[in-house]
């Protein structure tokens, strides 16, 4: 039986990860113009806040307002976080 080698080291410290990540980004950039937008949030890595916002599309502002109401201190901030809407005006009314 073959063993599967695993590592707990971060991706940036493994030499093969850099080129793989670059190819994945190039692939995404080539396909993105033909997509409907958005994305599956659980598949995101370190794309940044703009990509998280794009994944939620028109729901992002509403979700940020809900986060402000129920988690204003941003206690639940793991994974692809939606920070609280500090203005608090999106759910007013």
Buried (B, 14 or more C-beta within 10 A) or exposed (E): EEEEEEEEEEEEEEEEBEEEBEEEEEEEEEEEEEEEEEBEEEEBEEBEEEBBBBBBEEEBBEBBBBBBEEBEEEEEEEEBEBEBBEEEEBEEE
